[in-house]
Amino acid sequence: MKTWFITGASSGFGRDLAAAVIAHGDRVAVTARELGKVEDFVQDYPLQAKAYRLDLTQPETITQAMAEAHRDFGGLDVVVNNGGYGLIGALEDCSAEQILRNIETNFTGPLRVMQAALPLFREQKRGHFINLGAAAAISNYAGFSVYGGAKAGLELASEAVAAEAAPYGVKVTVVIPGPFRTEFIARSLDRAAGHSGAYDATAGKFLSFLEKVDGKQPGDPAAAARAIIAVVDSEKPPFRLVLGKYAYQKARRQLDKLRAELDAWENTGLPTDFTA
Ligand SMILES: NC(=O)c1ccc[n+]([C@@H]2O[C@H](COP(=O)([O-])OP(=O)(O)OC[C@H]3O[C@@H](n4cnc5c(N)ncnc54)[C@H](OP(=O)(O)O)[C@@H]3O)[C@@H](O)[C@H]2O)c1
């Protein structure tokens, strides 16, 4: 039996994962900005679930929730950096406050979660981070500069943490979903504060696309939860777990594009080393 710690367990992926973890027979520390949104897990499964308040923009709530969960469960096996939200709009239209808050939630906060768990993982000589990335970090869209940038940052920071902590038995997996039917578009998508009108054909078009697709996203978060559990249970988990047909096709297209660009510019970029 494993013990999980999940941020943003109030809805979407986090909630479905917590439910699947309980059904799998594991234990879970469900965390949320508002405790009331996760207390049902504790009421329904008092032997398997405990709830803690955690806001990714409030560092003290991260260290406190981690310390309390460690104390209550006597150890943690899987820490899931799931909490996050989108910021949609052209970079020029986003306010400084919006940019900072998004990076704090999607990048700095998850790094702090890893910092809080790493001493325990090292001491246990085991532990697995599951960090939610995004298809926007495979290749980005007009309108997602901050969100996609923060998720790409988390993905690459995760790669470094994986290399640093591997000698202590610590594993890291970045989960990369395409569009999934959660509350992400309806509730977790901050709109740029400004509207210059200069980006209606690019960032504006992407926002219209997202609004149209809401409720019809192909991805099933309950199936994603089962895939994440399978990865955690596997002997050799991947560093990247791409979820759903949309993201798989996107990742393969991006690989082809990278290869083609490397080939096309090799004669210019390659001969730039010292010759002796
Ligand atoms: N759905 C998709 O298509 C998709 C695709 C790629 C990546 N993702 C990623 O998947 C993760 C989960 O999103 P979702 O799709 O499940 O959307 P969701 O249903 O809207 O859930 C978002 C979760 O993040 C939490 N959250 C937001 N700000 C937070 C903060 N400051 N501190 C702690 N928790 C915070 C929310 O808590 P509250 O209830 O308190 O707001 C909620 O639990 C996010 O990291 C998102 O970027 C989603």
Ligand as a Chemical Component Dictionary entry (heavy atoms), coordinates in Angstrom:
data_LIG
# 
_chem_comp.id                   LIG 
_chem_comp.type                 NON-POLYMER 
_chem_comp.pdbx_formal_charge   0 
_chem_comp.three_letter_code    LIG 
# 
loop_
_chem_comp_atom.comp_id 
_chem_comp_atom.atom_id 
_chem_comp_atom.alt_atom_id 
_chem_comp_atom.type_symbol 
_chem_comp_atom.charge 
_chem_comp_atom.model_Cartn_x 
_chem_comp_atom.model_Cartn_y 
_chem_comp_atom.model_Cartn_z 
_chem_comp_atom.pdbx_ordinal 
LIG N1  N1  N 0  -7.692  19.688 -18.380 1  
LIG C1  C1  C 0  -6.780  19.839 -19.311 2  
LIG O1  O1  O 0  -7.081  19.838 -20.497 3  
LIG C2  C2  C 0  -5.344  19.986 -18.916 4  
LIG C3  C3  C 0  -4.379  19.839 -19.931 5  
LIG C4  C4  C 0  -3.041  19.963 -19.590 6  
LIG C5  C5  C 0  -2.688  20.178 -18.268 7  
LIG N2  N2  N 1  -3.641  20.306 -17.292 8  
LIG C6  C6  C 0  -3.191  20.538 -15.917 9  
LIG O2  O2  O 0  -3.854  19.644 -15.043 10 
LIG C7  C7  C 0  -3.828  20.186 -13.721 11 
LIG C8  C8  C 0  -5.199  20.048 -13.094 12 
LIG O3  O3  O 0  -6.124  20.831 -13.822 13 
LIG P1  P1  P 0  -7.561  20.275 -14.234 14 
LIG O4  O4  O 0  -7.571  20.111 -15.697 15 
LIG O5  O5  O -1 -7.934  19.129 -13.383 16 
LIG O6  O6  O 0  -8.471  21.553 -13.941 17 
LIG P2  P2  P 0  -9.453  21.850 -12.703 18 
LIG O7  O7  O 0  -10.532 20.838 -12.651 19 
LIG O8  O8  O 0  -9.879  23.265 -12.882 20 
LIG O9  O9  O 0  -8.522  21.704 -11.434 21 
LIG C9  C9  C 0  -7.515  22.624 -11.142 22 
LIG C10 C10 C 0  -7.070  22.372 -9.728  23 
LIG O10 O10 O 0  -5.942  23.225 -9.415  24 
LIG C11 C11 C 0  -6.205  23.847 -8.176  25 
LIG N3  N3  N 0  -5.508  25.101 -7.981  26 
LIG C12 C12 C 0  -5.588  26.249 -8.691  27 
LIG N4  N4  N 0  -4.824  27.215 -8.127  28 
LIG C13 C13 C 0  -4.247  26.657 -7.027  29 
LIG C14 C14 C 0  -3.383  27.137 -6.011  30 
LIG N5  N5  N 0  -2.945  28.407 -5.978  31 
LIG N6  N6  N 0  -3.014  26.281 -5.024  32 
LIG C15 C15 C 0  -3.445  25.001 -5.017  33 
LIG N7  N7  N 0  -4.282  24.496 -5.942  34 
LIG C16 C16 C 0  -4.677  25.316 -6.929  35 
LIG C17 C17 C 0  -7.717  24.048 -8.174  36 
LIG O11 O11 O 0  -8.165  24.293 -6.862  37 
LIG P3  P3  P 0  -9.441  25.249 -6.504  38 
LIG O12 O12 O 0  -10.629 24.333 -6.468  39 
LIG O13 O13 O 0  -9.115  25.817 -5.179  40 
LIG O14 O14 O 0  -9.540  26.282 -7.590  41 
LIG C18 C18 C 0  -8.171  22.699 -8.716  42 
LIG O15 O15 O 0  -8.151  21.722 -7.719  43 
LIG C19 C19 C 0  -3.359  21.634 -13.864 44 
LIG O16 O16 O 0  -2.000  21.717 -13.485 45 
LIG C20 C20 C 0  -3.519  21.910 -15.341 46 
LIG O17 O17 O 0  -2.642  22.898 -15.790 47 
LIG C21 C21 C 0  -4.951  20.227 -17.601 48 
# 
loop_
_chem_comp_bond.comp_id 
_chem_comp_bond.atom_id_1 
_chem_comp_bond.atom_id_2 
_chem_comp_bond.value_order 
_chem_comp_bond.pdbx_ordinal 
LIG N1  C1  SING 1  
LIG C1  O1  DOUB 2  
LIG C1  C2  SING 3  
LIG C2  C3  SING 4  
LIG C2  C21 DOUB 5  
LIG C3  C4  DOUB 6  
LIG C4  C5  SING 7  
LIG C5  N2  DOUB 8  
LIG N2  C6  SING 9  
LIG N2  C21 SING 10 
LIG C6  O2  SING 11 
LIG C6  C20 SING 12 
LIG O2  C7  SING 13 
LIG C7  C8  SING 14 
LIG C7  C19 SING 15 
LIG C8  O3  SING 16 
LIG O3  P1  SING 17 
LIG P1  O4  DOUB 18 
LIG P1  O5  SING 19 
LIG P1  O6  SING 20 
LIG O6  P2  SING 21 
LIG P2  O7  DOUB 22 
LIG P2  O8  SING 23 
LIG P2  O9  SING 24 
LIG O9  C9  SING 25 
LIG C9  C10 SING 26 
LIG C10 O10 SING 27 
LIG C10 C18 SING 28 
LIG O10 C11 SING 29 
LIG C11 N3  SING 30 
LIG C11 C17 SING 31 
LIG N3  C12 SING 32 
LIG N3  C16 SING 33 
LIG C12 N4  DOUB 34 
LIG N4  C13 SING 35 
LIG C13 C14 SING 36 
LIG C13 C16 DOUB 37 
LIG C14 N5  SING 38 
LIG C14 N6  DOUB 39 
LIG N6  C15 SING 40 
LIG C15 N7  DOUB 41 
LIG N7  C16 SING 42 
LIG C17 O11 SING 43 
LIG C17 C18 SING 44 
LIG O11 P3  SING 45 
LIG P3  O12 DOUB 46 
LIG P3  O13 SING 47 
LIG P3  O14 SING 48 
LIG C18 O15 SING 49 
LIG C19 O16 SING 50 
LIG C19 C20 SING 51 
LIG C20 O17 SING 52 
# 
